[in-house]
């Protein structure tokens, strides 16, 4: 049986820049911000 992988999520440049801005301006840990955005922290 072959497992089917989910396609990778793609994010817009604007989404990425906004995520970076949130991380720079917030006192929250990056893992918490990632959870709010629905993404994994790397």
C-alpha positions, -999 to 999 in steps of 0.1 A, spaced: 0 0 0 13 34 -9 11 63 15 0 96 1 16 126 15 -1 159 20 11 186 -4 34 212 12 17 244 23 29 274 5 29 309 21 29 342 4 57 366 9 34 390 28 25 362 52 61 354 59 70 391 64 41 395 88 52 365 108 87 379 111 73 412 121 52 396 148 82 377 162 104 408 163 78 430 180 62 405 204 74 393 238 58 359 231 80 329 224 83 320 187 67 287 193 35 304 206 34 328 176 38 298 153 9 280 170 -13 311 166 -5 313 129 -10 275 124 25 268 113 54 248 127 84 265 143 118 255 127 
